[in-house]
Amino acid sequence: MSGIRSRDQADVIVIGGGPGGAAAATLLQRQGHRCVIVERSRFPRYRIGESLIPHTFGPLSRLGLIPRLEASHFPPKHSVRFVSVDGAESEPFYFSETIDSEAARTWQVERAEFDQMCLDHAVENGVEVRQNACVTQVLFEEDLATGVRVSTGDGTFDMASRVVVDASGRATVIGRQLELRESIPWLQKASVWSYFRGGKRGDGIDAGETTIFLLQNRGWAWYIPLPDDTVSVGVVAAPDDLFPAESTAEAAFIRAVSGSAALSARLASAERTAGVRGGSAHLAYRNRETCGPGWVMVGDARAFLDPIYSSGVFLALASAEAAAGCIHEALDAGDVSPSKLGAFEPGLNAGVSVIAALIRAFYCESFSFRTFLSHHPGQRAALIDCLVGDVFDKDMGAFVSALESTSQP
Ligand SMILES: Cc1cc2nc3c(=O)[nH]c(=O)nc-3n(C[C@H](O)[C@H](O)[C@H](O)COP(=O)(O)OP(=O)(O)OC[C@H]3O[C@@H](n4cnc5c(N)ncnc54)[C@H](O)[C@@H]3O)c2cc1C
């Protein structure tokens, strides 16, 4: 094709420099593979997804990022609390109930800054990052991924690699190109969100808690304390509930927030500091296949279910770490078949299916945490395990069965 310059060569090309892409590239570069991240925006760039869960501690620690988080101004998060539609507050679910270490506390992060931290760390580990560079196409020879086509302000060029990692988030570059992306029929939710200064916070270790306000028709709102007295407030609901005819995002947000007396009370002396983001598009999707010859997806590029349990960044890091281990072995063995690259998937998918079961339960009319725990008091620890992200490499079958028995549609 005319105007396309010759091919650069890397071991691994990572599409996207968010937490998933930065983590995969860092870990692979450390193992001696030449990694290039191709990122379409210039960092720092905005992202939603500010509340971490405790089990991000493992991947963040292995990446070497915990000291930076400890030195940061991000509010520590020790718990999550739910507020019912009629305003009744649950006791906080303190992560220390099941975690007896420093990992019982995590952080509420401003994502532009957190993601920059992860990307800078990748560069310090030797990863080459090309910003303002958009992958327009993954290149294939028959069904083997062999590189990417990149468009920048200066033109278009091809880069070759032995493995392509799709970490492009909701853009799902490979999912769209190979038409693998599909919606999830039982999970059709939309979201709008904004930021306030001066919202009410708890005291002491409750100051950084995530509060989830339940709204009518199984809608809900998040309340996430951030640095500089800022709070992130977002609403998730069925698109038709959130966006009645001709409603704008602004109107949808104001209507939903003012419809909750408990949430409005938290914001009584707060001032809104930003416009409303989000819209009526469905949040959830997945891909029918998530790896193939020479390619593998991590993070949101694989799938996104729902933000209710704040598991997105954790799953991005966990999938990136697991994928990096398999890519390393595949490159060493000279075998980039899907069975090698995707060897981590059964374990990852088993854990994700536990989180999916708790999401499905949450949206059932008959489900409440209080009822669930009154019927299944022995599942409290498993519930907290799920809320903190401790769902891998363990048998959660009894928990999932209990969820299913308490949440018939
Ligand atoms: C409403 C909402 C609320 C959420 N709340 C939370 C929360 O509280 N906690 C939580 O953990 N998660 C939350 N999430 C999820 C979280 O945002 C994601 O799971 C997380 O950002 C995934 O990280 P990632 O690295 O996979 O993708 P991203 O962070 O999206 O990074 C992908 C990168 O790829 C780049 N890219 C895209 N296309 C291309 C291309 N063609 N070429 C080159 N680069 C490209 C993008 O510019 C971007 O930088 C929420 C999500 C939503 C929608």
The ligand as an SDF file (V2000), in Angstrom:
LIG
                    3D

 53 58  0  0  0  0  0  0  0  0999 V2000
  -18.8960    3.7440   34.2650 C   0  0  0  0  0  0  0  0  0  0  0  0
  -17.6630    2.9510   34.6360 C   0  0  0  0  0  0  0  0  0  0  0  0
  -17.2090    2.9500   35.9540 C   0  0  0  0  0  0  0  0  0  0  0  0
  -16.0740    2.2050   36.2930 C   0  0  0  0  0  0  0  0  0  0  0  0
  -15.6520    2.1900   37.5990 N   0  0  0  0  0  0  0  0  0  0  0  0
  -14.5760    1.4210   37.9290 C   0  0  0  0  0  0  0  0  0  0  0  0
  -14.0700    1.4210   39.2700 C   0  0  0  0  0  0  0  0  0  0  0  0
  -14.5870    2.0890   40.1760 O   0  0  0  0  0  0  0  0  0  0  0  0
  -12.9800    0.6460   39.5340 N   0  0  0  0  0  0  0  0  0  0  0  0
  -12.3630   -0.0980   38.5650 C   0  0  0  0  0  0  0  0  0  0  0  0
  -11.3880   -0.7910   38.8590 O   0  0  0  0  0  0  0  0  0  0  0  0
  -12.7900   -0.0700   37.2910 N   0  0  0  0  0  0  0  0  0  0  0  0
  -13.8750    0.6650   36.9580 C   0  0  0  0  0  0  0  0  0  0  0  0
  -14.2810    0.7050   35.6580 N   0  0  0  0  0  0  0  0  0  0  0  0
  -13.5670   -0.1100   34.6780 C   0  0  0  0  0  0  0  0  0  0  0  0
  -12.2280    0.4990   34.2730 C   0  0  0  0  0  0  0  0  0  0  0  0
  -12.4430    1.7560   33.6930 O   0  0  0  0  0  0  0  0  0  0  0  0
  -11.5440   -0.4230   33.2710 C   0  0  0  0  0  0  0  0  0  0  0  0
  -11.7470   -1.7640   33.6370 O   0  0  0  0  0  0  0  0  0  0  0  0
  -10.0450   -0.1740   33.1350 C   0  0  0  0  0  0  0  0  0  0  0  0
   -9.7810    1.1280   32.7100 O   0  0  0  0  0  0  0  0  0  0  0  0
   -9.4620   -1.1990   32.1460 C   0  0  0  0  0  0  0  0  0  0  0  0
   -8.0870   -0.9270   31.9160 O   0  0  0  0  0  0  0  0  0  0  0  0
   -7.4500   -1.3220   30.5210 P   0  0  0  0  0  0  0  0  0  0  0  0
   -5.9910   -1.0940   30.6460 O   0  0  0  0  0  0  0  0  0  0  0  0
   -7.9410   -2.6380   30.0790 O   0  0  0  0  0  0  0  0  0  0  0  0
   -8.0920   -0.2760   29.4830 O   0  0  0  0  0  0  0  0  0  0  0  0
   -8.0120    1.3140   29.4320 P   0  0  0  0  0  0  0  0  0  0  0  0
   -7.6930    1.8780   30.7520 O   0  0  0  0  0  0  0  0  0  0  0  0
   -9.2750    1.7430   28.7950 O   0  0  0  0  0  0  0  0  0  0  0  0
   -6.7880    1.6000   28.4570 O   0  0  0  0  0  0  0  0  0  0  0  0
   -6.8900    1.3040   27.0810 C   0  0  0  0  0  0  0  0  0  0  0  0
   -5.9330    2.1990   26.3130 C   0  0  0  0  0  0  0  0  0  0  0  0
   -5.9300    1.8020   24.9400 O   0  0  0  0  0  0  0  0  0  0  0  0
   -5.8180    2.9590   24.1430 C   0  0  0  0  0  0  0  0  0  0  0  0
   -6.3280    2.6400   22.7990 N   0  0  0  0  0  0  0  0  0  0  0  0
   -7.6050    2.3930   22.4380 C   0  0  0  0  0  0  0  0  0  0  0  0
   -7.6730    2.1470   21.1200 N   0  0  0  0  0  0  0  0  0  0  0  0
   -6.4210    2.2390   20.6430 C   0  0  0  0  0  0  0  0  0  0  0  0
   -5.8580    2.0980   19.3430 C   0  0  0  0  0  0  0  0  0  0  0  0
   -6.6300    1.8050   18.2680 N   0  0  0  0  0  0  0  0  0  0  0  0
   -4.5280    2.2660   19.1810 N   0  0  0  0  0  0  0  0  0  0  0  0
   -3.7280    2.5610   20.2620 C   0  0  0  0  0  0  0  0  0  0  0  0
   -4.2290    2.7210   21.5250 N   0  0  0  0  0  0  0  0  0  0  0  0
   -5.5460    2.5450   21.6970 C   0  0  0  0  0  0  0  0  0  0  0  0
   -6.6700    3.9840   24.8740 C   0  0  0  0  0  0  0  0  0  0  0  0
   -6.3240    5.3070   24.5150 O   0  0  0  0  0  0  0  0  0  0  0  0
   -6.3510    3.6600   26.3410 C   0  0  0  0  0  0  0  0  0  0  0  0
   -5.3120    4.4710   26.8550 O   0  0  0  0  0  0  0  0  0  0  0  0
  -15.3990    1.4480   35.2930 C   0  0  0  0  0  0  0  0  0  0  0  0
  -15.8510    1.4680   33.9750 C   0  0  0  0  0  0  0  0  0  0  0  0
  -16.9740    2.1920   33.6500 C   0  0  0  0  0  0  0  0  0  0  0  0
  -17.4370    2.1770   32.2130 C   0  0  0  0  0  0  0  0  0  0  0  0
  1  2  1  0
  2  3  1  0
  2 52  2  0
  3  4  2  0
  4  5  1  0
  4 50  1  0
  5  6  2  0
  6  7  1  0
  6 13  1  0
  7  8  2  0
  7  9  1  0
  9 10  1  0
 10 11  2  0
 10 12  1  0
 12 13  2  0
 13 14  1  0
 14 15  1  0
 14 50  1  0
 15 16  1  0
 16 17  1  0
 16 18  1  0
 18 19  1  0
 18 20  1  0
 20 21  1  0
 20 22  1  0
 22 23  1  0
 23 24  1  0
 24 25  2  0
 24 26  1  0
 24 27  1  0
 27 28  1  0
 28 29  2  0
 28 30  1  0
 28 31  1  0
 31 32  1  0
 32 33  1  0
 33 34  1  0
 33 48  1  0
 34 35  1  0
 35 36  1  0
 35 46  1  0
 36 37  1  0
 36 45  1  0
 37 38  2  0
 38 39  1  0
 39 40  1  0
 39 45  2  0
 40 41  1  0
 40 42  2  0
 42 43  1  0
 43 44  2  0
 44 45  1  0
 46 47  1  0
 46 48  1  0
 48 49  1  0
 50 51  2  0
 51 52  1  0
 52 53  1  0
M  END
$$$$
